[in-house]
Amino acid sequence: MDLGLAGRTYAVTGASSGVGLATAALLLADGANVAACARDADRLARALKPLPRASGARLHLRSCDVLDAAAVEEFIGEAAAELGGLDGLVNNAGRSLMAPVARTSREQWRAEFDMKIFSVLNTVRAAEPHLRRSTAPAIVNVNAILARQPDPRLGATSAARAALLNLTRTLSADLAPIRVNSVCLGLIDTGQWRRRYEESGTAQSYAEWSAAIAADRGVALGRFGTPDEVAHPIVALLSPRASYVTGSSIDVGGGIARYV
């Protein structure tokens, strides 16, 4: 099915690995232009430059800290100028803080809300004027099932994720006809989990270790998801084919959600 992405331009934050990298790869393969940013310019270039792309698809790379509003403004402005406008934005930059509320400092609380809320506000404010000129503008905020199903082991992250879900719904009304949606993740096999495995000191293989965590968390499919399995719903929501979908949230969690 042709998603109508060819020739359009999409910005992806946190694109040097994981879900951001998989999303950028899928967009390029479908013929879209991609403006990608991450803090580490060398890592970003190594990850994205070798990606296969459909004929005509162009790539714009820039080192950018999404918490720096001026840097974000420059990134989005340069990308729109070089690639001929902007049709969509994927807010993917993020992290998790594995700590219960009692062991989370005030500074850590502020850092979590800065990353989940202000990083998104920075990119949205920079992108809005360009998106207003698109015939099919869309924003996808990469969030987590924690937004509705908090985990006591990630107290501040759960609260910040809930705030982002609320903000996304508000933006969908405030920015219309720009469409704004969420993709909420469960346990996805990214570098963050690989680092936790290496730090665990376990004698288990990564497959055994991750399967045990999936079982403990109640993942119905019994495993972690992959970045590619997240990228497809993101790209589908960016597509003009999803032109009547806004203010919505799609769970990509292998059945971990327990809410209706």
C-alpha positions, 0 to 999 in steps of 0.5 A: 500500500502506498502511504503517500510519503514520497517527496514529503519531509519529516523531522525525527529527533533522537534518530541515532539509534532505536526507534528513531533510527528505525523510523528514519530508515522506514521513511527513507525507504518509502521515498520521504526526505528525512531531517534527523537529529541527535546529540552525537553528530558522529554517531548520527552520521554513522547510523543514518548515512549508510541507510538505503533510500528510495530514489529522490529521498534526501537526508539532512543531519544535525547535532541538536539537543532538543532541550536547547530551544535555539538549537532546535529552531536552527535545526528545523529551519535549516531542514525546511530550507534544504528539503523544501518544507516540512510535513511531519515531526516525530518527537522521539528523543527521550530516556527513562529514570529507573528510580522510585519516588522516594529515591528521586531528587528534585533535580531528577524530577525537573530533568524528567519533565524537561525531557518529556515536556519541554523537548516536545514544546521546543520542536513543536513551536519550531515546526508549527509555521512550516507544518502550517504550509503542508497539505498533510501536516502531522506530529507523532509523540513517542510516549510510553504505556507508563502514561496510563499504567504507572510503574512504581520503579519509574515514578518520575518517568511515569508521571512525566509520561502522563503529562506528555499524553495529556499535552499531546491531546491538548496540542491536537485541539490547539494545532488543528488541522495539524494532526497530533497523535501518540504511540505508547511503547511497552518494553522495546529492545533498545540500547537502554535495555542492553545497558541494563542487561550489561549492568545486571551482572547476570549469568543469563543470556540477553534472550533469557534475561529479557524474556524473564523481564517480559514474563514478570511485567505480564507481556502477553506476547512474552518478549520485548518488541523491536524498534521496527515494530514501533516504526511502522505505527509511527509512519502510518500515523504520519501518512496522509492516509491517516488524515482523520486520525488526531488526538489518538494514542496507539499502544505498541506493547505486546499486550502489557497494558491492563487498562481498557 
